[in-house]
């Protein structure tokens, strides 16, 4: 059994897990393994395959972790030879035969980059601490079951025009992080007081105008998945490839933002 750290830009994908007729990160991985001869053409998935999490459409990852029965020669750089440019393996670890990437994860950490130049980080930080601990998060997820979650910590910091919300827990319900960010954004912008958190975490069902919509998916990143018993080794060639790919994407998006800013300014100038 071998585990791989995989980074990806999720904007072109309909989430991690396979779905009919739409591109997903899991499809990209399985196609690469077929091209490499690791996965048979008629096989559904590799033996023992599991992933750390099922990120939603548009969500990116730095440390998504997949594990499966792999030949010794399958390194991150070999896997990258068949993966699309926006999906990059960059480290790997030997794992025991019984290892399961989902069930054996000790914690998962997400970061959300909220563009909020005029919002109060102090108010957001005060509200964030109320989400720590064990709560029924039924108002923060569309899930009907398994909504009692233990959140280890929620941190908020200012980074230029962004508030970076970082959440760590053994596991999260669907949309829990993005809906939590929606609540914190309201508090930070003074659209809601910190008592809003108490209402969200109460037994009362919040529906209609009181309901919590998820924040947009694209600013969310799975930044870490902890496996205390695994020792990941960075593949320097694969990591360099990943850095180059994502740096190019950063420059491209900065350029696109500059062009959009000029268009907005031009409209204002008339």
N, C-alpha and C positions, 0 to 999 in steps of 0.2 A: 504494500500500500504506500502511495506517495501523495503528499499534499502539496498544492501549488498556491502561491499568492498571485492574484490576478487583479490588475487595475484596468478600468475601462471608463470611457466617456459614454455615459448612458443616453445622450440626447438622441441618438439615431435608433435606439432599441425600445421595444415594448416590454421592458423589464428583463430580469434575468431568466426566469423560468420559461421553458418552451410553451408556445401557444400556436394554434393553427393559423397559418397564412400571414404571420407577421414576423419580422426579424427580432430575435432575442439573443442575449449574450450566450445562453446555453446552446442554442443552435450553432453559433459561431464556434464554440469550443468543440462540439461534437463533429462538425464538418472538418475542423482541423485535425481531429484525431482519426477520422476516416481517411483523410488525405495522407496521413502519416502511416496508415496501416495498423494503427493501434486499436481502432474500433472497426469491426466488420460492417460491410455495407448494409446488411440486413439487421444489425443489432440495434436495440432501442437506446442503450446507454452503456458505458463501460461498467465492468464488474465492480461492485462496491461503491459506485459513484454517489456522492452527496456534496452539497454546497452549504456554506455557512449561513446564507440567507437568500431570500427571494426579493431582491430590490424591485421597486415599482418602475413603471415606464418613465424614462427620463432621468432616473437616479443614477449617479455615478458611484464608482468604488475605487479605493486605493488598495484595500486588503481583503477583497472577496477571496474566500478560500474554498477550493474544490479538492476532493481527494478521491482516488480510484486506484485499481490495480494497474500499474504502469511498468513498462520495461525499464531496465536500468539506464538505457541510453536516452530516455525521454527527459530532457532538461528543459528549463524555461526557454532558453534560446532556440531549441529545436521546435518547441511548441509555437513560438513566435513566428517561425518560418512559414507557417500555414495560417496563422490567425490574421484577421483584418487589422489594419493599423490602429484602430481605436480600442482594441482589446490586447493587452500586453501582460504576459506572465513575467514575473521578475524575481521570484524566489521559490524555493522548494524545501521540503523536509521529509525524511523517512518517517513513516507512521506504522504503528503496530497493526496487525491484520484486522483487529476489531474496531479500528478507529472509524468514527463517523463525524464528518465535518459539521453537521448540524447539531447533533446531540452532545458532542464533547466540547463545544465552545463554552468557555467560562464566562465571557462577556462579549458584547458587541458595542462599538462606539460609532456614533454618527455625528457629523458636523453639518450645520446648516448656515449658509452665508446669506443673511437677510440684509438687503439693501435698505438702510434706514438712517440716512445721514443726520436727520434732525430728531431722532428718537433718543430716549433716555436709557442708557445702558444700566444705570443704577436702579431704575424701576424694574427693568427686565430681570436683573440679577435677584432683586428681592422676591419677585414673583417666582423665579425659577426654582428657588430652594423649596418652595411648597410642593413641587412635583416629585421631590426626592422621597424615598421610602416606598412602602407597599400601599398601593391604592387600587380601587376598581376604576379602570379607565374607560368605562363603557361609553362615556361621552366623547372619547378621543379616538374611536375606532368604529368601523362598520361591523366588526365581529360581534357575534352574539354570545360566544363562549370563550373561556380562557382570558377574560378581561382583567383579572387581578394580576398586576405586574409589580415587581420590585425594581425600582429605578435607583441605581447606585449613586449617580450624581448628575446634576444639570448645571452647566457653567455658561456664563455669558460674558463676552469680552468685546470691546470696541476695536475694530481694525479699519481705520479710515472711515469710509462711508458705510461700512458694514457692521452689523452686530453678528458675531459668530456664536451660535448656540451649539453647545457640545453636550450630548447625552450618552450616558453609558448605563447598560443594564445587561443581565443575563439574556434577556430576549424582549422583543417589543411586539405589540399587536399591530395589525395593519394600520397604516397611516398615523400611528401614535405620535411619532416624532413630528411629522408635518402639522398635525393638529395642535400639538403642544406649542410649536412655533407660532401658529396663528394666534393663540391666546397671548403668548409673550409679546408678539408684535402689537397687539391692541393695548396692552399695558404700557409698553415702551412709548407708544405714540400718544398716550393719554386718552385713548378711545374707551378704555375700561380701567377700573381700579383693580387693585390686587385681590379684592373680594371676589372678582370674577373667577379666580382659580378655585376658591372654595366652592363656588357653584358648580364648576366643571367637575370637580372631584366628589361631589355629593351624590347621594342615591337618586336624586331627581333626574329624570330623563330630559335632556335639553333638545328640543326639536324646533323646527321652523326657524324664525328669526333668531332664536336663542342658540341654535345649533352651531357647531364648530366646523367650519370648512377646512380642508387640508390646505396648507400653504403650497405654492407651486413646487413641482418635483425637482426641477432642474438644479436648484441650488443645494440639494442634499447629496452628501457623500458618505458612504460607508468607509470610515477611515481606519478602523482596527477591529480585528477579531482575535481574542486572546485564547491561546491553547497552552497552558502552563507546561505540559509534558512534551511539547514539540520544540525543536530547535531549527528554525528556518535559516537556510543559507542563501544569501543573495547571489544571484548569477549576474556578475558585473556587466557582461555584454548585453544581457537581456534588460537589465536596469537602465543602461545607457540608451538602449533603443526606446524604452518607455519614456525616459526623460526627453529625448529628442522629439518624439511624437507629440507629447502633451505641451511642450514648449512651443512647437509650431502652431498648435491649436490655440494656445494662449495669445500669441501674436496675431493670429488671424481674427480672433474675437475682439482684441483691442482695436484692431484696424476697423472692423465692422462697427464697433461702438463709436469710434471717432467719426466715421462717415454719417452714422445716424445722428450724432450730435450736431454735425454741420447742417444736416437737413432740418433739424428742429430749430436751430438758430436762424437759418435762412427763412423759414416760414415766419418766425417772429419779426424778422427785419422787414418782411413784406416785399 
